[in-house]
Amino acid sequence: MDNPIRNYWYLLICVLLISVTLAVFWPVRNHEFLKYDDDTYVTRNRHIQSGLSWQGVRWAFTTGYASNWHPLVWLSHMLDCQLFGVKAGAHHLTNVLFHIANTLLLFVVLERMTGRLWASAFVAAVFGLHPLHVESVAWIAERKDVLSTFFWMLTMWAYVRYAANPKPARYLLTLVLFALGLMAKPMLVTLPFVLLLLDYWPLERIRKAQAGRLIWEKVPFFILSALSSIVTFLVQRSGGAVPGMESLSVKSRLGNAIVSYLGYIGKMIWPSRLAVLYPHPGGSLSMARVVVCGLILVLISICFIYAGRRRGYLVVGWLWYLGTLVPVIGLVQVGVQAMADRYTYIPLIGLFIIITWGACELTAKWPYRRIMLTVSAVAVLSAAIGSTSLQLRFWQNSITLFEHTLDVTSNNWLIHNNYANVLKRTGRVDEAIEHFYKALRIKPNSAEVHNNLGNALAKLGKIDEAIEHYSKALSLTPNFSEAHYNLASALAEQGRTDEAIAEYRQSLQLEPRNVDALSNLGFALAEKGSFDEAIEYYNKAIELEPDNVIAHGRLGLALAGQGKIDEAIKEFRIVLKARPDDVEMYYNVGVLLERQGKTDEAITQYRLALQIDPNETKARARLEAVLEK
């Protein structure tokens, strides 16, 4: 790049890619966390909220939490919490920065491989501004998309440098960057295949070396891909994210995959009615539709492979698209979606290359070619900016996202369920119950929905109905720990303590580290007079969560029941340190101090309680009784 004018345009393009992409996605700084995986990844994940630590690093590399093994994603969220706390805007902007870096790296790598400045700039710009990529950028839980793609682009950059000057250090750097990418998302398992495509075009290494040597060169990459695939499958299966064949047949999966390949192309061209979840059609796709879509794919493939002998970008771009979608096309189904916008983040680059290089070649001899291409590019990018800006509005919060998704999809039981959960949390319980019932009409055998409906009914005080739905959830999924816990809580509220204790025990067998279950089981046992066992469970809860004031308070009551006054007071004071306005704790301390004959100290505690709540009748009565003595 020793041409000053070209250098000027190169730098200007970089500045424009950064500034325009940032401007378009800037509104996400005001977006909220979503009640859809963001709680799993950040807002209800104590490991993440604790920030970076050796304990956190160990957890990140050893956990299969959320049915995934992606330690770098966990570490990136920990770093965000370390720097910004649990502030959604800052977490969103981290995603945006990674997306901008990916856009810039794509331009740099393409330009270096092809020498085509403006074509590379257009591909990068469409990548950065296309509305299908909103999901990957505006969803904090999809940090894995933008982070893994960052390492994908760095791996390509390192590989291009290695191809230009094959040195062991450059090869090793490429392999390390690839390994890091796999630790962010296993989507990168197809990258070795893409590197072979790049050897064909635009690097043209296959013409300079035997294909066998180039394939052998990729063996370490393919080994890493195989290991990543095995780990991912085992983790996802153990986490219940991979449904069995009884849920979705091979025929259903293959049919949906074929239709989805064309569906993604349609959404790339006309990105309307985009949703966070497209329900899987199961076996409802007509055979005629599947066959027609399959024939179209075969025909396109034959044409591009044939034409690719002269125009390498056609075969490379098409195989890039087909190949990089394989891990997420649904042949191995993960989740309940038919397709997902986020899955296009890398694959569409192949189609963008075909369109861009094809347009340049098609218009090569046209008069006013530059003007026509410039106007067309501006029109396409303007449309992308407008569509992306509109799509971003739907991602402001859970309510706007779920309402939009329900507007543009049908039979979407999971979003009805998620929307209902949000409505319940915001106090709109009656509306929530309506949506839970809508979800059950679509998927009547969903243990998750029955459990959530039970929670909503319990919130309205309809305990009997709640118990019916908890029981139904457990008949469908006997090892549903949360449903056992919720059923136990409902039974306890009805005074059916023995039954509640049995359900709490069952819940803890399935999830031994459930602090609420440990604390509530202890409370139920204390009600039965089993103070020793109750104290055992309270201590387990506190060991797992030392700052749990409810467990400390209940432990104090149990110790007081055993006559261990000093130990009980100590627990109550721990609660008061965390909650200095807890009237009940001041009262409890006062009563215990009275028992010890420390009347003046007891009076102080009663007065502190009354300062906070002058209408506290128990504290007033005890204070008056003490003063009358």
C-alpha positions, 0 to 999 in steps of 0.5 A, a space after each residue: 500500500 505505497 499509493 498515497 491516494 489509496 492509503 487515504 481511501 483505505 483509512 477513510 473507509 476504516 473511519 467510516 466503517 467504525 463511525 457509521 456502525 457505531 452510530 447505527 447501534 448506539 441506541 443499545 446503550 439505553 436497552 435493558 437486559 432481556 428475560 431471555 438468557 440474559 439472566 442465565 449469562 449475567 443478571 442471575 449468575 453469581 459467578 459472573 457478577 462476582 467479576 474476575 477471580 481465580 475461582 471464576 476462571 476455574 468455574 469458566 473452564 470447568 462448567 457446562 452451565 447453560 448447556 455450553 462450554 465457552 469459557 472465554 464468553 464467561 470471562 468476557 461477561 465477568 470482565 464487564 461486571 468487574 468494570 461496569 457492574 450489572 449495567 445493561 448499557 455498558 454490556 450492550 456497548 461491549 457487544 457493539 465494540 466487538 461487532 465494529 472490530 469484526 466489521 473492520 477486520 473483515 474489510 482488512 482481511 478481504 482487501 489484503 487477500 483480493 486487493 479490491 478496496 471498494 468491493 471489500 469495503 462494501 462487503 464489510 459495510 453490509 456485514 456491519 449494517 445488515 438487520 439480520 445481525 441485530 440479534 447477535 449485537 443487541 442481545 447480551 447473551 449472544 456475546 458468544 457470536 461477536 466474540 467468537 467471530 472476532 477470533 474467526 477474523 483474527 484467525 483469517 488475518 493470521 492465516 493470510 499472513 502465513 500464506 504470504 510467508 509460511 513461517 512456523 510462528 505464523 502458523 502457530 499464531 493462526 492455530 492459537 487464535 483458532 483455538 481461542 475462537 472455539 473457546 468462545 463458540 463451537 460455530 468455528 468448527 467450520 473455519 478449517 473448511 473455509 481456510 481451504 476455500 480461501 486456498 482456492 480463491 482468492 489466495 490461489 494456493 491450490 494452483 501453486 501447491 498440491 491439494 494434499 499438502 494444503 489439506 495436511 496443513 489443516 489437520 491440526 485445525 480439523 482435530 481441534 474442530 473434532 474435539 470441540 464438536 465432541 465436547 459441545 455435543 456431550 455438554 449440550 446433551 447432558 444439559 438437555 439442550 439436544 432433543 431426542 429423535 422421539 421429539 424431532 425425526 430425522 425427516 423433520 430435521 432434514 426438511 427444516 434444514 433444506 427449507 431454512 437454507 433458502 429461508 435465510 437467503 430470503 431474509 437476507 434479501 428482504 429482512 422483514 418479520 424478523 423474530 427472536 424465535 421462529 418455532 420449529 415446524 416439526 413434521 408440518 412441512 409439506 414434502 412438495 416444499 422440501 423437494 422444491 427447495 432441495 432442487 433449487 439448492 442443488 441447481 444453484 450448487 451445480 451452477 456455481 461449482 461449474 462457473 467457479 472454475 473461472 470465477 472462484 468467488 462463486 464456488 467459494 462464496 456459496 460453499 462458505 454459506 452452505 458449510 458454515 451453516 451446517 453446525 446450526 442448520 438443525 441436523 443436530 437440533 439444539 433448542 426449539 427454533 427452526 432457524 435464528 437470525 444470529 446463525 447468519 452472522 458468519 454464513 452471510 459473508 459468503 453470499 455478500 462476496 458473491 453479490 459484490 464480486 458478481 456485480 463488479 464483474 457483471 457491470 465491467 463493461 457498462 458505461 457510467 459503471 462507477 456511478 451506477 455501482 456507487 448509487 446502488 451501494 448507497 441505496 443498499 446501505 441506506 436501506 440496511 441502516 433504516 431496517 436495522 434502526 427499526 429492528 433495534 427498537 424491538 430489542 429495547 426490553 423484554 416486553 417490546 421484543 416478545 410482543 413483536 415476536 408474537 406479532 410476526 410468528 404463530 404457535 410460538 409457545 416458548 415466547 408466550 411462556 417467556 412473555 407471561 413470565 415478564 408480565 408476572 414479574 411486572 404485576 400483570 398476573 392476570 395477563 400472564 396467566 392468559 399467555 401461559 394458557 395460550 402456551 399450553 394450548 400449543 404445547 400441552 405437555 410442557 412441564 416448564 409452562 405448567 410450573 410457571 403457570 403454577 407460580 402465577 396462580 400461587 401469586 394470586 393466592 390460588 394455591 390449590 390450582 397452583 398445586 395441580 399444575 406443579 403436580 402436572 409438571 412433575 408427572 411430565 418431568 419427575 426430575 424437575 427440581 424447581 417444580 418440586 421446590 415450588 410444590 413444597 412451598 405451596 404445600 407449606 403455605 397450606 400448612 401441609 408441613 410433612 408433605 412440604 418437607 418430602 418435596 423439599 428433600 426431593 428438590 434437594 436430591 436433584 439440586 443440592 446447592 439450592 439455597 432457598 430449598 435448604 433454608 425453607 426445608 430448615 424452616 419446615 423442620 423447625 416448625 416440627 420441632 426438629 431444631 437440630 436438623 433445621 440448623 444443619 440445613 441452615 448452615 449448609 445454606 449459609 456455607 453456600 451463600 454467606 450473605 443470605 440474611 433469611 438463612 441467618 435469621 431463621 438460624 437465629 430462631 432455631 438456636 433460640 428455640 434450643 436455648 442457645 441465646 448468645 449464638 441466636 443473638 449473633 445471627 440476628 445481629 448479622 441480619 441487622 448489619 445487612 438490614 438495619 431497618 429490620 424491625 422484627 430482628 430488633 424485637 427478637 434481640 430484645 426478647 433474648 436480652 430480656 431472657 438474659 436479664 439484660 433489661 437496659 439493652 433490651 429496652 434499647 432494642 425495642 426503642 430502635 424497633 419503634 423508631 423505625 415503625 412506631 406502630 410495631 405493637 409487639 415491640 411497644 407491648 414488650 417495652 411497656 411491660 419492661 418499663 412497668 417492672 
